[in-house]
Amino acid sequence: MLPPGLFRWLAAMPGAHVGPVRVGPSECGMGGGLYLTERVSDGDLLFAVPHSAVMSVEAAFADPRLGTGLAALSESDGDRAALAGFVASKLLASDARSPYLATLPARSAVDPQHMLWWGRDEVSLLEGTGAHRECLRLREEVDEVAVTLSGDTLQSDVGRCGQQAVDEAVRAAYVSILSRAFTIDAGGAGVGGGGPPPLSPLGPK
C-alpha cells in the first residue's frame, strides 16, 4: 500500500500533478493500486511525476556529496552499482524522497521475497540451474559493491550507522533496482514501467 505522504510529497513538487485518483488495495494480487475517484474523459491527465523526483543515475552523479564517488564507481562497476549506492545513501538518512523510499521493498523475516534476501539453504535449492549461477553472480556483485561503497562514497555512513546497516541498505537498493523494469535513455531520463515511477534503475550493467 502506498503511504498517504507520497501524494503530498509529489503534489508539493513543481511540475507534479495528482488528479482524481486514490490509493487502494490491489484487486489483482498483492500491494496497492491507483483508482479513479470520478469520471474522466479520454486524454485527461491523471498523474504526473516531475523529472526532479526521479532517482536516476543522472541524479546520482549530480549529488553534491556523492556524485564524484558514484561517477567513479560507474566507470569501474557500471551504472547499476552507482544507482544502488545513491539509493542506499538515501535509505540511510532522512531525505526529501523519504515518502517515496518508504514504498520500496523491505526485508521480511517471514517472507524474504527476493533472492538477495535468501539464506544459503534457499539459494542451494537452485543448484544445477542457470538461475543458480545468476543468483550467485548477483549476490557476489552486491557484496563487492557494498565493500567498495563502504570504503569510499558511503564511508561516513558506515561511521554513523554501522557496517551492517550500510550492507543492508546496499542490498535493499539492489532489490529495488532489480525488481523494477525501467530503462534509461541517452539523456538519463527514466522510461518504462514496472514500479512506482520515481526510481529509474537500469538493467544488467
C-alpha angles and dihedrals in degrees: 000000000000113000116243090237090069093070092045090051093050094044091056093056121094110253095020123125129191110185133182096320136118134194117246141158113288117257090202102060135298126356130024141295144197119260131187117251095196141013115287136190130234109280097022113143109240104170136002130182117200119229089242088069095055118107099216139149086257090058091046093055090048094053108117095218102035107024100094094047094044092049089054090048089051090055093052103032107016138257093288091063091048092050090048090054091050094049092044091053091054092047089055096053141042103267138175087248093056093113089058095040088056089066095058122101116281130198115263122194089205097050115015094187100181123066090231086068095047123109123235092266092057092046091050090060087073095057114136094027135099087239089063092055092047091047092052091046093053094045090051091049092052093049092049094047091048090055092049094048093046091055095048130003097026097034092114089051090055089055092047102039106018132250096275092055092050092048090050092047091052090048092048090049091054091049090054093047096046093046094056128076101216127132133195123237123213091273094053098250120140117246134169131045147257104114145018106320105236092078113075109182130168132237121243113333 
